[in-house]
Amino acid sequence: MALRSEDHVHQFEAHLNDVIPGHSIDCVILGYHDNELKVLLLRRKGQDLWSLPGGFIRKSEDLDTAATRILEERTGLGSIFLQQFYTFGGQDRRSVSSKSEIAMLNNMLKQYPFKEPDKVSAFLRDRFITTGYFALVQLNKVSPQPDFMSSQCEWKSLKALPELILDHSHILQKAIAHVQTQLNYLPIGLSLLSKKFTMQDLQNLYEVLLNRSLDRGNFQRKMLALNILKRHEKQLTGKAHKAPYLYSFDVPRYNEKLKKGIGFSF
Amino acid sequence: MALRSEDHVHQFEAHLNDVIPGHSIDCVILGYHDNELKVLLLRRKGQDLWSLPGGFIRKSEDLDTAATRILEERTGLGSIFLQQFYTFGGQDRRSVSSKSEIAMLNNMLKQYPFKEPDKVSAFLRDRFITTGYFALVQLNKVSPQPDFMSSQCEWKSLKALPELILDHSHILQKAIAHVQTQLNYLPIGLSLLSKKFTMQDLQNLYEVLLNRSLDRGNFQRKMLALNILKRHEKQLTGKAHKAPYLYSFDVPRYNEKLKKGIGFSF
């Protein structure tokens, strides 16, 4: 909790008085790059521990509104599609629980001009139920900024994750599992690929999400049968006849199909 | 809140001191009978309003444990498969909010020997975030009992629902929508049908869940291709040759398929 100024401390304390105790929100922001799924993580200042972007819910806020605000405040990402996926409520879910952690927290609190440090301590030491939200974003369109509690904000490959705080690793796994079972109801390709892509790009994405390889012929046949792709003419260059076709999504049709599930069986 | 005895009142008050404020659980228990989907509802004593079975989370309980306990306490249903589906957190989500409701609550509280009626009132008037759980059960296997707050506990057809309290109607719709998008990952037939059934029974169930008709030939072909059904020999009675085949599930195979999704496209 490296607070920058006295104002900041008072702002933070006022915020804690304004939010619901015992309930937080954590966001799993997924992107796709170089055939890898990546997640946006924040590194705690002064620690070699990373966390999902998260925060608290104002008394005057809906859960969804809070999730959007938290994501924007903590990463600079505005107006992206966030969807709730699960609420985590283990009885021992506390970010500060051991004697040494409590001592460390209270020590830190003394260094800052909090008006009621005991109250802040009690709030932060409480059991927290947390609701998980996830988003699928085009990685190259965002330039995330660390917030005041974090020294870094980075995309990390799911294949090489750093150590995460608390149960954040479990929350992340649950988000991935949710996306996997909801593939037919989520705008996977539209959210994660750039505007134009090859059939191979699309297949790679599904293979990464499903964590297994798919038959190329079957994939192409089924995907084309959905009637949600537009095929673009090849550019007239010397090598063009060897280049694969580029596709983009027919967005209205795609969205229409998603309503009932695109019915794609893998 | 028709409490039966002084003991009961003290027990209820002690319970409120033992649970997390501002967070509740509501259970959507779905059954299937006579080609209709039904939901288990409780009727509030002295009111013509119905509610989902719900309750609070003990400080010492995981969210999942609380859901199981609440369901058992409020309906008599033990050891059934409950799954979390969504958390509802509108900022105005309060069961007691208008001036007249608050007056009615405080009036009621005065009639019972609460030790700290103001505290009970504050607890019950708070904003509540609620986590929804759903279950699929064989309707004829359960004989639900109303609890002390309820005068009736009944299966109600989704086609003819009574008026529900708060946002319970929205919670119910959200549960149905969740089941619809998770059909390939839920033991639908195994949970809702009796042990033996005809292909038509199975198709009817899916048609009711999806709320649309399915092609008979396609359904049978795809269902058999899944290799999760056992066909039983017809009984040697006079009419047997006209009777449809009876099936049951090959449970280990069914469960194995469910892990990756049964890949059934409707």
Interface residues (C-beta under 8 A of the other chain):
Chain A: I20 P21 G22 H23 I57 K59 S60 E61 D62 L63 D64 T65 A66 Q84 Y86 T87 F88 G89 G90 Q91 R127 I129 T131 T181 Q182 N184 Y185 G261 G263 F264 S265 F266
Chain B: I20 P21 G22 H23 I57 K59 S60 E61 D62 L63 D64 T65 A66 Q84 Y86 T87 F88 G89 G90 Q91 R127 I129 T131 T181 Q182 N184 Y185 G261 G263 F264 S265 F266
